[in-house]
Amino acid sequence: MSFSLKPCAYAVKLMTLALAGYSLVATANDSGDPTMDFEVITITNQRLQGLENNHEYAQGKTSEPDLANWLVSVPGANINANGPVTGVAQYRGLYGDRLAISLDGHPVIGAGPNAMDTPLSYSTPLIVDSMTVYRGVAPVSAGVDTLAGSIEVNMRKAEVSHQSRLNTFGDLQAGYRSNNQAKTLSTVMNIAQGDYAFMLYGNLQSGDDIETGDGRHVLPSEFEKRQFGGDLRYISSESELGISYHYTDTQHSGTPALPMDIEYIFSHRASIDGAFNWLDWQGEWTLGFVDADHGMTNFLMRQNNNPTKYRRNHATAETVDFSGSITREFSLGEIDLGVDGYLADHHSVISNPNNAMFEVVNFNHVQDDRISVYVQWQQQYDKTSVQLGTRLKHIVADAGTVATSMTMMAMPKMAQLATELRDGFNHADRSVSDDLVDVALNIDHRMADWLSLNLGLGVKTRAPSYQERYLWTPMEATGGLADGNNYIGNIGLNEETAYQVDLGANYQTQDFSIAPHVFYQRIDDYIQGTPLGMSQMSAKMMASMMSGDDNPLQFTNVDAKLYGADVNWRYQVNDEWSITGVASHVQGERRDINDHLYRVAPLNGHIKVTYSGENWLVNSMFAAAARQGNVAKTNEEQTTAGYGVFNVDLQYFINSALTVRAGVDNVLDKNYQRHLGGYNRVEGSDIALMKRLPAEGISAWAEVTYRF
């Protein structure tokens, strides 16, 4: 067990400086007592919206198969797109396990070691009420691991009527997309009587391979996905109790940026949650369970002309998660006390259907348990709000012994290397325990009715993922990095420690608003793949003999920094016309050597012009990204050119029950590559191996939503 004191020391220094700065600001204030809210970006589902507040709509279509596409409207956010249902959320250059993502307060831990089943793929857009992204330094209450920030998805729950008669309502939605003939059919039904309600939903989605702007096809990019579930809920004036079940069934779905495709994902998610009042405390609690079964192959959906290299990976994950918090108002401010965490078990075995003797136990019942407690205080001083919190985290990780049939291969050298790697891992001390500390301070000060300033300071930590610790033989099971390199793990990795500063302003008048932010974070012991040294020659030779990879990497602690700026703005020209925009820029660099961080989005943004009629509106959006030349030489990352695309859409509210939405994306059928879109890993495709995957060409789409 280890306890990190370094974050504590830096946290004390940061908090002292911040509180000194706050005292100077507070004493200069005019009197007043406005209600202050710390800045978050909330993307609202359009299904229940009329024309008012249309600027808060999700810019992604509600019939899309992946919620990650909604993030395009959030300053600083982006998507690492490894496939149509495999969007890895990115915020300010960080992604994966560094970003806390929850569905109704439950962290979703995927079964796949390569993040094919990302957290945002476990929900369907029609049953989402909103997605909230904490801007800047996320409060400690937002999740266990918030080094990169936090995304909270608030799903629809059963709605009670508190009426004696039976009340039934719901939604029905159908959608179509021309480029890949994608279809969706979704429905939600709510039945309520008195203090009880029951909600059922179903979602069917499928699509073929996408076509690029120059007429090529991205193979395979087809997908098929089914989701069903329900929520039973009791709500009274004093308490709430709910039971939910969600089933995800993803069938053959392509991930062309990864070495395998999705054969299937079966996931059962069950949860129970409640809320209560006790004395003067308000409490909430949740308990969840996920059982996920995931199969992936490199031969069913993509060309593989070598039967000896057919691979099927069968991965499973079982997770129990829990949370509980109580909140109370005191004269000194609001106090929030909480406990949360999860206990996860991961197992992964690789086989060859053409060779019954071939087997590699990739991860053998890996334990990844993260338990934490936090305390958070918030108070309003005149025109200034202060929020300060700290979280203590206890992480336990372990792994069973591994095995591989390659130790018995006819090639003596290969058998020798496999034996050395297996025995080296099995004889190592694989049990790890860490105790970490997070601290976050956010200050919001209103200078005037039209201007407020924000300051966020934080010290955030993250323990290594199970892939980073326990990947014992060179493979690409790297949590969706998709850089084409083989990696091995490192049991002795240190935790990452980030020291964060975020400065923002919010200027708002009746017609115009703008919210720019600048940020900087220094990350000590950042976990990054680095070239193997002489002590890992067995792994290096194995990677070369198995896949011809002459640049295998090992997860290692390095030093890094990220800095940049992002802004969102809105101008209401008149009652009918409005203009909105978002721009984001982040620079990620190594501090120990002259190199950049891998897969960081270039300068990007969009401008949207909206015309609102009496019962309809039209959006015209121009989205663009600059050239990305700041690439990671260590990962052999390729540069990308800049681009600009034009999209239009129309929404027509026929009546209070029926809405039609249609549009055309990439109107000019431009051929371009997104920097975060990954490289082609599929032989026999229209795109050359390891070349940037092109984005979708022109595509018309339509959705019809009926509320009954």
N, C-alpha and C positions, 0 to 999 in steps of 0.2 A: 504493500500500500504506500502511496505517496500523497503528500499534501502540498499544493503549490502555494508558496508564500509570495512569490513574485507578483502575481496579480493583485494581491492585497496591498502591497506597498505602493504600487503605482496607482491603485484605486484611491488610496488615502490622499496622495498628492493631487490627483485630478479633482476629487471632490472638494478639497480645500480651496483650490484655485477657483473652482466653479462657484462655490458658496460666497467667496470673497467678491467675485464679479457680480453675483446676484444681489448682494447687499448694496453695492453701489447703484445698481439699476433700480432696486426697490425704493431707496430713499429719494430718488429723483422723480418718482411717480406723482401724477395728480391723483386726487381722491377718486374713488369709484369702486364698484364691486361687480364687474361683469363676470359672467360664467365663461370659463376658458376650457377649451378642449385641445389636447395635444394632437398634432397633425397626423391624420391617417388618410389613406386613399381608399374609398369604398366604391367598388364596381357593382352596380345594381342590376339584377336581372330585369329584362324588359317586359316579361310576360304580363305583369300587372300594372305597367306604367301607362299613363296617358301622355299627352304632349308636354305637360309641365315637367321641369327638371330633366329634360331629355339629355342634357350634357353628362348626366351620371350613368347613362346606359353603358352596358358592356359593348365594346366595339367588336368583339368576336361574336360570330353568329351563335344563337342559343342552340342550334342543331349540330354544332361541331362536336367531334368525338373527344376532345381534350380541352379541359378547362384552362390549360396553360395559355391558350391563345387569347384569353381575356386580358393578359398582362400587358398587351401592347399599349393600353391606355394609361399605364402607371409610369411616371417619371422614374428612371433608374432601373426599371424592370425589363427583362427580356426572356427569350426562350432558347434553350439548347435543344434543337429539334432532331431527335434520332429516328423518328418515325411518326406516322399520323396519330398514333395513340401513345406516343412516348416523348412528351415534351417535358424537359427538365427545366424547372423555373430558375431564373437567374436574377439576382438583385445586386447592382453596383459591382459587377464583376465576380461575384461569388455564387456558388450553386451547390446542389447536392445536399449532403447531410449538414452543411453549414447553415442552411435555411430551414427554419422551423415551419412546417406546413401541417395544419390540423383541419380535420373535418368535424365540425361541431365539437371542438375541443379535444378530439381524439387524434393523436399522431398515428399516421398510417405507415406501417413498416412493410415495404414490398417484399415479395418472395425472391425476386430475381437478383442475382449478384451483379447484374449489369443494368439495373434500374429500368428494365423494360416496363415494369408496372410502377410507374412513378406515382407519388401520392395524389396528384391532381387527376390521374386517370381513374380513380376509384369513385368518382361521382359523375352524374350526368347533368348537364346544364339546366334542364327543365326543373329539377328539384332543388336548384340553388337559389336562395334569396339574394345573397350578396357575397362578394369576396373582399376582404379587408387586408390592406397592406400597410404595415407601420412604416412611416417614412422617417428616415434617419436612424437614430439609436432606438431599437425596440425595447420597451420596458421588460423587466425581468419576468413579469407575470404573463408575457406573451408566449412562453414556451421554454423547454429545457435547454435546447441548443439554438440560440438566436444570434450567433456570431455574425451571420449575414443578414439577419432580419427575421421577419415573421409574416406568414400569410395565413389568414384564418378564413375558412370557407364556412359560411352559415347556410345550412341546408334547410329546406322546408320541413316543418314538423306538422303533426296533426293539430288542427286549429279547433278549439272548443267553441261552442256557441252560447253556452249558459242559458239555453232555452229548452223548454220541456218537449217541444216538437222535434222530430228528426230533421236534420238539416244536411243536405248533400250538395257539394259543388266540386269543380275540378277543372282541369285543362286538358286539351288534346292538341298535339302539334305534329305537323308533317313538314318535311323539308327535302329539298333536292339541290344537288350541285352538279353542274354540267361537266366540268373538267374531268372528274373521275367517276361520274355517275353515282355519286354518294347519295344515299337515302337515309332518312331518319323518320321514325314514328315513335312518339312518346305520349304518355298519358299519366295524369295524376288525378286521384279521386279522394275527396275528404268527406267522411261521414261523422257527424257530430250530434250529440244530444246531451243536454245538461252540462256537467263538468267533464264529460268523456268525449274523446274523438279518436278516429282511426283513419290513417292515410295509407293508400296503396299507390304504387307507381310502377311503370314499366317503360323500358327504353330499348328500341331496336335500331342499330346503326350498321351500315356497311358501305363500302366504297371500293372502286377499282384503282389501278395504278394511275398516278397523276401524269399529266403531259406538260412539258416545259414550254417556254415561249418560242423555242426553235423547233418544236415538233417531236422532241425525244420523249421517251417514257422513263420514269424513275422506277426501277424494278428492284425488289417488290415494295410497293407502297399501298397495296390494297389492305383493307381491314374489315373485320366483322366483330361486332360487340353487342352483348345483351346484358341488360341490368334490370333487376327487379328488387322490390323491397317494400317495407311498410313501417309505420310508426304508430304505436298505441299510447295515448297520453291522457293523463288526469290533471286538471288544473283547478285549484280552488283559490280562495283569496289568501290563504296562508301557505300553500305548498304546491309543488308540481312534481309529477312522477311520470317518466316516459320509458318505453321499451322499444328499441328499434332493431331492424334486421335489414341488411343490404347484401345482395348477391351480385357478383360481377362475373360474367362469362365472356372472356375475350377469346375468339377463335383465330384462325390463321390471319396474322397481321404482320406486315413487313416492317423491318427496322434496317433500312439499307445502310445506315451509318455504323451499324454494329456487325460483328462477325456471325451472328445468328439472328433468326426471326422468331416471332412468337408462334408457337404451335398451339398453346392454350394457356389461359390463366383462369383458374377457378378460385374465387375468393368468397368466403362467408364472413361477414362482419356483424356481430351482435353487440348491443350495448344497452345499458340502463343508466338513466340519469335522473337527477332530481334537484329541486330548489326548495328552500325553506326559510322561515323566519324564526329565530330563537333569541328571546329577549330583545336586544337592540341590534343583533347581528343578522346579516343576510348571508345565507350560505348556498353554495352550489356544489354538486359532486357528479362524477361520471365513473363508470366502470365499463371497459370494452374488451372484446376478444376478437382476434382476426385469425382465421385459418386459411392460408393461401397455398395453392398448388400450381406450379408453373412449369410448363414444358417449352423448350426452345430447340430449334434444329438449324443446321446449315445446309440442308438438302431438300426439304419439302417445298420451299417457296423460291429458292434461288438455285442457279445452276451449280452443280458440283460433279465434275466428271471423274472424280477419284473416289470410288467406294471405300477405299481403305481410310479415307479422311472424313467419312461421314461422322457427324457428331450429334448426339442428342444430350441435352442437359436437363435433368429433372431436379428442380429446386422446390423446397417447401419452407414455409415460415409460420410459426405460431407466436402470437404476441398477445400479452395481457397488458392493457394500459389502464391507468387510474388517475384521477385528479379530485381535489377537494379544496375549496377556498371559503373563507368567511370574511366579511367586510363590515366595518362599522364606522360611523361618523363620530369623532371626538372633537372637542374644542381645539385641539392641536392639529386636526386634520383627519383625513380618511385613512384608515389602516386596512390593508388587505393581507391576510395570512393564507398561505397555500402550500399544498404538497401535491406532487404529481410525478409521473414517470412511466416507464414501461419495462417489461421483461420479455425478451425476444429470444427465439431459438431458430437458427438457420441451418439448413442441410442442403447439400448440392452434390450430385453425382453425375459424371459425364460417361456416356457409353457410345458404342457404335453398333447400330442394328445389323450390320453385316459381319460383325465379329463378336460373338457372345462372350469371348474371353477378355475383351477390352473393357477396362473400367478405371476411372480416376475419381477417387473421393476428394472432391474439390474443397468442400467445407463439411466437417463432420460435427453436426449438432453444436454449432458455435453459439455460445452464450453472450448476449449483449444486453446487459441490464443497466438502466439509468434511472436513478431515484433522486429526487431533489425536493428541497423546501425553500420557500422564499417569503420575504416580508417586503411590503411596498407601502410607502407613505405618500400621500398627496394632499396639498393644501393650497388654498387661494389666499394670496396676500395682495390686497388692493387690486391692481391690474396685472398681477403676476401670479402665475400658477407654477408650482414646483412639484415634481414627482421624483422620488428617490427610492430605489429598491436594491435589494441584494438577494442572491440565490446561492445556496450551497448544493453542490451536486456530488453524488456518490456513484461512481461507474465501476461495474464489475464485468470483466470479459474473460472468456475461457474457450477452449476448443478441444475436441476429442482428437485422437490419433487418426492419421490419414493413411490411405493405401492407394496403390496403383499397380495395374497389371504390367506397366512398362518395365518394372523391375525384372520381368521374366522374358523380355523381348529377345529375339534371335540376335539382334545387333548388340554385341557385348558392351560397346561404349555407351549406347543409349541406356541399357539396363543399369550400368554402373552409375551414370548420372542420376537416373530416377531413384536409385537406391540411396545415393548420398543426400539428395534433397528430402526424400521421405524420412530417412532416419534422423537427419539434422533437425527437422521440424518435430518429429515425435519425441526426441530426447530433450527438446528444449522445455523450459518452464513457460508454459503458455498461459498461466493464470495471471491476470493483471487487475489491479485495483487502484483507482485514482479518486481523490477528493479535490474538487475544483470550486472556484468562487467566481460569480458574475456580479457586476455592479453597474447600474444605469441611473443616470441623472438627466432629467429633461426639464427645461425651464421655458415657459412661454410668457412673454411680456408684451402687453398691448400699449404701444406708444401713443396711439390715437384710435379713434373709431375705425379708421381706414388702414391702419398699419400695426402689425404685430411682429415681434422678433422671436426666434426660437434658438435655443442652444441645447445640444445633446452631447453628453459625455458618457463614455462607457468603457468598461473592461469586460470583455467576453471571452469565454474559453470553450474549447471543443475537444473532447477525447477522440482518438482515431476511430474510424469506422471498422467494422469487422473485416472488410476486404483489405483495408490498409494494414491491418495487423496480421491476418492469417492466410493470405494468398501465398501458398507455400511453393508452388511450381509456376514457371512463367506462363501467364495467361492474360486474357483481356477482360477478366471479370472485375472491372474497375469502377463499378457504380455509374456507368454511363459516360465515362470520359471521352470515349470514341476518338482517340488520337491515333489508333492503329498500332500502338506499341504493346508489347507484352510487359507485364509487371510481376514483381514478387513483393510480398508483404514484409513487414518489419515489426516484430512483436515489441521491440524496445522503443517504439516511437513515443515522443513526448506529446503532451497536449498542445494545441494551438492556443495562443493568447493574443487577443486583438485589443489595441488601445484606440478608441474611436472618438472622433470629434465631428459634429455636424452643426453647421450654422445655416439658419434659414430665415426668410422673411415672407410675410404674407400681406400683400397690398390689395385692398378690395374696396371698390366703390360700386355704385349702382350699376354701372355699365362695364367696368373693367376690373379684372383681378389677375394677379400674377404671384407665383410662389416659387422663387428661386432658392436652391440649396447648394452649398458647397460642403465637401466632406473630405476627411482624411482618416485613414486607419493604418496603423503599423501593426503587422502581425509577426510575432516571434514564434519560431518553430512551426511555420506554415508547412503543411504536408504536401509534398510535390515529388513527382518522379524524377530521379536523377540517375545518370549512367551507373551501371554496376561496376564495382571495384574488383580488385584482384581476389578479395576474399569471397566473392560470389561467382567465381569462374564456372562452377558447375551449372548454375542457373543460366549464365550467359551462353554456354555451349549448348545447353538443352534448348534454349530459345532459337538458336541458329539451326540446330538439327531438325527441330519439329516444325518450324514455320518460316525459316529463312530470315528471322528478325535479327539483324546485326546491331540493333539499338535497344535492347531490353532495358527496362528501368526498374528501380526499386523505390518504394515509398520512403521518403527521407524527410527529416526536419530541415528546413531552410528558413531564411528570413525574407519577408516580403512587405510591400506597401501598396495600397490602393488609394487613389485620390481622384477627385473630379467634381462635376457639378451637374445638376439636373433642374429642370424648371417645367412647370405647367402654367398655362394662362388662358384667359377667356375674355373676349370682347363682344358685348351685346350691342350690335350696330343699331338696331331698332327692334320693334316688336316681332318682326319676321326673320331678320338676319342675325346670325351670330358666327363668330370665328373662335376656334379653340386650337390649342397647340401643346405639344410636349416635345422636349429635347433632352437628351441624356448623353453624358460623356464620362467615361471612366478610364483611368490609366492604371494598369497593374504591372508592377515591376518587382524583380528580385532585388534584395538589398545586399546579398552576399556575393553575387556575380552580376555581370552586365547582361541581363536577359529580362524578357517580359514574361508575364504569367500567361498560361494557356487558356484559350477560348474565352477571351474577354471581348465584349461587343465594342464595335467602333462607335464614333460619334453618330447618333441616329435621332430621328424624331419624325413628327408628322404635323400637318396643319389640316384642320377640318373646317369646312364652311357649311353651315346648316341653314336651310330655309324652312320655316315652319308656317304651314297654312292652318286653316281652321281645324281640320281633322287629319292632316298628313304632314310629313316633313321629308326633306331631301338632304342627304349628306354627300358632300364631295370631299374626298380626302387624298392628300398627296403625302406619301411616306417615303423617306429617303434615309440612306446610310452612307457615310463617307468610306473611303478606302481604309482598310485596316492593314497597316504595314508593321505595327508593333506586335510582332508574333514571338512565340516561345521557341527559341532555337533548340532548347533541350528536348522539346517534344516534336521537333521537325515540323512545326506548324507552318502552313502555307498562308500567304497573304491573299487578300480578296480586294476586288475593285469596288468602288462605290456604285450606287444605283438609286433610281427613283421610280416609284410606281404610283399609279393613279387608280383610285377606287370610287365607285358611286353606289349609293343605295337609296331606296325609297321605302318609307313606311306609311301605310294607309290604315287608319283606325276606322273601319267600316261602322262599327258601333261599340258599345261597351263590352261586347262579348267576342267580337271577331276582329283580328288584326292580320293584315297581309304585309309581308316584308320581302323585298326583292332587291337585287343589285348585281353589279358586275365588278369583280376584283381583277386587278391588272388589266385595265381597259385596253391598253396599248400592246398587250401580249408581249411584254418585255422579257427577254431571257437574261436572268441574273442569278447570282449565288449569294445567299446570306452567309455571313462569316460564322454564325453559330449553327449552320445547317449540317456540318459534318462532311466526311469524305465517303465516296462510294466504296463499299466493301464487297460488291457483288460482281462476279464474273459473268460475261456474256450479256451485260447490260449495254444500253445506249451510251452510258457514261463510263469513261475509262476508270480502271481501278485506281483508288486513292486520289481521284480528282474531286474537287468540290461538287457537292450535290446541288443541282440547279433547283430553284424554287418553282412553284406552280405558275403556269402560263395563264392566259385569260380564262375566266370561269364565271359563268352566270349562275345565280342561285336564287332560290325562293323559299319562303317559309310561310305557313299559315298556322295561326294559333287561335283556337276557339275555347272560350271559357264558358262553362255551363254550371 
